Amino acid sequence: DEPRIESPRKIIIEEQVIELCHEALKILFDQNKDFSNRS
């Protein structure tokens, strides 16, 4: 029963990490756009 409880937690953590990565990429892209506009 314990592994059944652990698996969903790991899946949720992975989803959160993926979302954070996507947000970080968006911020990086926005910064690159700002730099390109400045130059």
PDB file of N, CA, C and O in Angstrom:
ATOM      1  N   ASP A   1       0.843  -1.208   0.000  1.00  0.00           N
ATOM      2  CA  ASP A   1       0.000   0.000   0.000  1.00  0.00           C
ATOM      3  C   ASP A   1       0.880   1.262   0.000  1.00  0.00           C
ATOM      4  O   ASP A   1       0.503   2.274  -0.592  1.00  0.00           O
ATOM      5  N   GLU A   2       2.038   1.211   0.652  1.00  0.00           N
ATOM      6  CA  GLU A   2       2.891   2.410   0.714  1.00  0.00           C
ATOM      7  C   GLU A   2       3.343   2.873  -0.675  1.00  0.00           C
ATOM      8  O   GLU A   2       3.222   4.059  -0.984  1.00  0.00           O
ATOM      9  N   PRO A   3       3.862   1.969  -1.525  1.00  0.00           N
ATOM     10  CA  PRO A   3       4.310   2.420  -2.857  1.00  0.00           C
ATOM     11  C   PRO A   3       3.183   3.053  -3.660  1.00  0.00           C
ATOM     12  O   PRO A   3       3.427   3.952  -4.465  1.00  0.00           O
ATOM     13  N   ARG A   4       1.957   2.597  -3.452  1.00  0.00           N
ATOM     14  CA  ARG A   4       0.827   3.189  -4.183  1.00  0.00           C
ATOM     15  C   ARG A   4       0.644   4.650  -3.773  1.00  0.00           C
ATOM     16  O   ARG A   4       0.254   5.490  -4.584  1.00  0.00           O
ATOM     17  N   ILE A   5       0.933   4.940  -2.495  1.00  0.00           N
ATOM     18  CA  ILE A   5       0.793   6.326  -2.018  1.00  0.00           C
ATOM     19  C   ILE A   5       1.978   7.165  -2.506  1.00  0.00           C
ATOM     20  O   ILE A   5       1.829   8.358  -2.768  1.00  0.00           O
ATOM     21  N   GLU A   6       3.157   6.540  -2.629  1.00  0.00           N
ATOM     22  CA  GLU A   6       4.349   7.282  -3.046  1.00  0.00           C
ATOM     23  C   GLU A   6       4.278   7.680  -4.518  1.00  0.00           C
ATOM     24  O   GLU A   6       4.642   8.800  -4.876  1.00  0.00           O
ATOM     25  N   SER A   7       3.809   6.760  -5.378  1.00  0.00           N
ATOM     26  CA  SER A   7       3.838   7.030  -6.821  1.00  0.00           C
ATOM     27  C   SER A   7       3.103   8.315  -7.199  1.00  0.00           C
ATOM     28  O   SER A   7       3.680   9.132  -7.916  1.00  0.00           O
ATOM     29  N   PRO A   8       1.869   8.538  -6.759  1.00  0.00           N
ATOM     30  CA  PRO A   8       1.174   9.775  -7.151  1.00  0.00           C
ATOM     31  C   PRO A   8       1.906  11.021  -6.682  1.00  0.00           C
ATOM     32  O   PRO A   8       1.903  12.038  -7.376  1.00  0.00           O
ATOM     33  N   ARG A   9       2.538  10.955  -5.504  1.00  0.00           N
ATOM     34  CA  ARG A   9       3.286  12.116  -5.015  1.00  0.00           C
ATOM     35  C   ARG A   9       4.425  12.424  -5.970  1.00  0.00           C
ATOM     36  O   ARG A   9       4.657  13.585  -6.310  1.00  0.00           O
ATOM     37  N   LYS A  10       5.143  11.383  -6.409  1.00  0.00           N
ATOM     38  CA  LYS A  10       6.266  11.595  -7.330  1.00  0.00           C
ATOM     39  C   LYS A  10       5.758  12.199  -8.636  1.00  0.00           C
ATOM     40  O   LYS A  10       6.386  13.102  -9.190  1.00  0.00           O
ATOM     41  N   ILE A  11       4.624  11.704  -9.127  1.00  0.00           N
ATOM     42  CA  ILE A  11       4.072  12.224 -10.385  1.00  0.00           C
ATOM     43  C   ILE A  11       3.743  13.706 -10.230  1.00  0.00           C
ATOM     44  O   ILE A  11       4.043  14.504 -11.117  1.00  0.00           O
ATOM     45  N   ILE A  12       3.131  14.073  -9.111  1.00  0.00           N
ATOM     46  CA  ILE A  12       2.780  15.483  -8.881  1.00  0.00           C
ATOM     47  C   ILE A  12       4.047  16.329  -8.848  1.00  0.00           C
ATOM     48  O   ILE A  12       4.086  17.411  -9.434  1.00  0.00           O
ATOM     49  N   ILE A  13       5.082  15.842  -8.167  1.00  0.00           N
ATOM     50  CA  ILE A  13       6.341  16.592  -8.087  1.00  0.00           C
ATOM     51  C   ILE A  13       6.913  16.781  -9.485  1.00  0.00           C
ATOM     52  O   ILE A  13       7.367  17.873  -9.827  1.00  0.00           O
ATOM     53  N   GLU A  14       6.894  15.720 -10.301  1.00  0.00           N
ATOM     54  CA  GLU A  14       7.431  15.831 -11.662  1.00  0.00           C
ATOM     55  C   GLU A  14       6.658  16.884 -12.445  1.00  0.00           C
ATOM     56  O   GLU A  14       7.253  17.681 -13.169  1.00  0.00           O
ATOM     57  N   GLU A  15       5.330  16.891 -12.303  1.00  0.00           N
ATOM     58  CA  GLU A  15       4.519  17.882 -13.026  1.00  0.00           C
ATOM     59  C   GLU A  15       4.888  19.295 -12.584  1.00  0.00           C
ATOM     60  O   GLU A  15       4.997  20.202 -13.409  1.00  0.00           O
ATOM     61  N   GLN A  16       5.081  19.479 -11.266  1.00  0.00           N
ATOM     62  CA  GLN A  16       5.442  20.809 -10.761  1.00  0.00           C
ATOM     63  C   GLN A  16       6.794  21.231 -11.322  1.00  0.00           C
ATOM     64  O   GLN A  16       6.974  22.385 -11.712  1.00  0.00           O
ATOM     65  N   VAL A  17       7.749  20.294 -11.364  1.00  0.00           N
ATOM     66  CA  VAL A  17       9.082  20.617 -11.882  1.00  0.00           C
ATOM     67  C   VAL A  17       8.979  21.019 -13.348  1.00  0.00           C
ATOM     68  O   VAL A  17       9.612  21.984 -13.776  1.00  0.00           O
ATOM     69  N   ILE A  18       8.173  20.271 -14.125  1.00  0.00           N
ATOM     70  CA  ILE A  18       8.016  20.589 -15.551  1.00  0.00           C
ATOM     71  C   ILE A  18       7.415  21.983 -15.701  1.00  0.00           C
ATOM     72  O   ILE A  18       7.855  22.762 -16.546  1.00  0.00           O
ATOM     73  N   GLU A  19       6.407  22.301 -14.879  1.00  0.00           N
ATOM     74  CA  GLU A  19       5.781  23.627 -14.968  1.00  0.00           C
ATOM     75  C   GLU A  19       6.805  24.713 -14.648  1.00  0.00           C
ATOM     76  O   GLU A  19       6.852  25.742 -15.322  1.00  0.00           O
ATOM     77  N   LEU A  20       7.632  24.484 -13.613  1.00  0.00           N
ATOM     78  CA  LEU A  20       8.652  25.473 -13.252  1.00  0.00           C
ATOM     79  C   LEU A  20       9.628  25.655 -14.403  1.00  0.00           C
ATOM     80  O   LEU A  20      10.040  26.777 -14.697  1.00  0.00           O
ATOM     81  N   CYS A  21      10.002  24.553 -15.061  1.00  0.00           N
ATOM     82  CA  CYS A  21      10.939  24.635 -16.195  1.00  0.00           C
ATOM     83  C   CYS A  21      10.320  25.470 -17.309  1.00  0.00           C
ATOM     84  O   CYS A  21      10.992  26.321 -17.891  1.00  0.00           O
ATOM     85  N   HIS A  22       9.044  25.233 -17.610  1.00  0.00           N
ATOM     86  CA  HIS A  22       8.377  25.992 -18.683  1.00  0.00           C
ATOM     87  C   HIS A  22       8.355  27.478 -18.320  1.00  0.00           C
ATOM     88  O   HIS A  22       8.612  28.329 -19.171  1.00  0.00           O
ATOM     89  N   GLU A  23       8.048  27.789 -17.058  1.00  0.00           N
ATOM     90  CA  GLU A  23       8.001  29.194 -16.636  1.00  0.00           C
ATOM     91  C   GLU A  23       9.383  29.819 -16.769  1.00  0.00           C
ATOM     92  O   GLU A  23       9.510  30.955 -17.228  1.00  0.00           O
ATOM     93  N   ALA A  24      10.423  29.084 -16.369  1.00  0.00           N
ATOM     94  CA  ALA A  24      11.792  29.603 -16.462  1.00  0.00           C
ATOM     95  C   ALA A  24      12.145  29.874 -17.920  1.00  0.00           C
ATOM     96  O   ALA A  24      12.747  30.901 -18.235  1.00  0.00           O
ATOM     97  N   LEU A  25      11.771  28.952 -18.815  1.00  0.00           N
ATOM     98  CA  LEU A  25      12.068  29.143 -20.242  1.00  0.00           C
ATOM     99  C   LEU A  25      11.352  30.387 -20.760  1.00  0.00           C
ATOM    100  O   LEU A  25      11.926  31.154 -21.533  1.00  0.00           O
ATOM    101  N   LYS A  26      10.102  30.591 -20.340  1.00  0.00           N
ATOM    102  CA  LYS A  26       9.353  31.775 -20.790  1.00  0.00           C
ATOM    103  C   LYS A  26      10.082  33.037 -20.343  1.00  0.00           C
ATOM    104  O   LYS A  26      10.209  33.989 -21.113  1.00  0.00           O
ATOM    105  N   ILE A  27      10.565  33.047 -19.091  1.00  0.00           N
ATOM    106  CA  ILE A  27      11.277  34.228 -18.574  1.00  0.00           C
ATOM    107  C   ILE A  27      12.546  34.459 -19.390  1.00  0.00           C
ATOM    108  O   ILE A  27      12.858  35.594 -19.750  1.00  0.00           O
ATOM    109  N   LEU A  28      13.278  33.380 -19.681  1.00  0.00           N
ATOM    110  CA  LEU A  28      14.508  33.523 -20.468  1.00  0.00           C
ATOM    111  C   LEU A  28      14.189  34.071 -21.848  1.00  0.00           C
ATOM    112  O   LEU A  28      14.892  34.954 -22.339  1.00  0.00           O
ATOM    113  N   PHE A  29      13.137  33.561 -22.481  1.00  0.00           N
ATOM    114  CA  PHE A  29      12.760  34.037 -23.823  1.00  0.00           C
ATOM    115  C   PHE A  29      12.388  35.515 -23.753  1.00  0.00           C
ATOM    116  O   PHE A  29      12.771  36.295 -24.625  1.00  0.00           O
ATOM    117  N   ASP A  30      11.643  35.902 -22.717  1.00  0.00           N
ATOM    118  CA  ASP A  30      11.250  37.312 -22.577  1.00  0.00           C
ATOM    119  C   ASP A  30      12.499  38.181 -22.426  1.00  0.00           C
ATOM    120  O   ASP A  30      12.582  39.249 -23.031  1.00  0.00           O
ATOM    121  N   GLN A  31      13.472  37.734 -21.624  1.00  0.00           N
ATOM    122  CA  GLN A  31      14.698  38.513 -21.435  1.00  0.00           C
ATOM    123  C   GLN A  31      15.432  38.632 -22.765  1.00  0.00           C
ATOM    124  O   GLN A  31      15.940  39.703 -23.097  1.00  0.00           O
ATOM    125  N   ASN A  32      15.495  37.535 -23.534  1.00  0.00           N
ATOM    126  CA  ASN A  32      16.182  37.577 -24.831  1.00  0.00           C
ATOM    127  C   ASN A  32      15.495  38.582 -25.751  1.00  0.00           C
ATOM    128  O   ASN A  32      16.164  39.311 -26.483  1.00  0.00           O
ATOM    129  N   LYS A  33      14.158  38.625 -25.717  1.00  0.00           N
ATOM    130  CA  LYS A  33      13.421  39.578 -26.559  1.00  0.00           C
ATOM    131  C   LYS A  33      13.774  41.001 -26.139  1.00  0.00           C
ATOM    132  O   LYS A  33      13.975  41.873 -26.984  1.00  0.00           O
ATOM    133  N   ASP A  34      13.849  41.231 -24.824  1.00  0.00           N
ATOM    134  CA  ASP A  34      14.182  42.575 -24.340  1.00  0.00           C
ATOM    135  C   ASP A  34      15.580  42.964 -24.818  1.00  0.00           C
ATOM    136  O   ASP A  34      15.781  44.085 -25.286  1.00  0.00           O
ATOM    137  N   PHE A  35      16.545  42.054 -24.705  1.00  0.00           N
ATOM    138  CA  PHE A  35      17.912  42.357 -25.134  1.00  0.00           C
ATOM    139  C   PHE A  35      17.944  42.650 -26.632  1.00  0.00           C
ATOM    140  O   PHE A  35      18.616  43.585 -27.066  1.00  0.00           O
ATOM    141  N   SER A  36      17.225  41.860 -27.419  1.00  0.00           N
ATOM    142  CA  SER A  36      17.231  42.055 -28.874  1.00  0.00           C
ATOM    143  C   SER A  36      16.603  43.403 -29.209  1.00  0.00           C
ATOM    144  O   SER A  36      17.066  44.094 -30.117  1.00  0.00           O
ATOM    145  N   ASN A  37      15.560  43.781 -28.488  1.00  0.00           N
ATOM    146  CA  ASN A  37      14.914  45.073 -28.754  1.00  0.00           C
ATOM    147  C   ASN A  37      15.847  46.223 -28.362  1.00  0.00           C
ATOM    148  O   ASN A  37      15.907  47.235 -29.060  1.00  0.00           O
ATOM    149  N   ARG A  38      16.575  46.074 -27.249  1.00  0.00           N
ATOM    150  CA  ARG A  38      17.484  47.139 -26.798  1.00  0.00           C
ATOM    151  C   ARG A  38      18.609  47.319 -27.809  1.00  0.00           C
ATOM    152  O   ARG A  38      18.958  48.447 -28.158  1.00  0.00           O
ATOM    153  N   SER A  39      19.175  46.216 -28.279  1.00  0.00           N
ATOM    154  CA  SER A  39      20.295  46.288 -29.228  1.00  0.00           C
ATOM    155  C   SER A  39      19.738  46.540 -30.625  1.00  0.00           C
ATOM    156  O   SER A  39      20.502  46.638 -31.586  1.00  0.00           O
TER     157      SER A  39
END
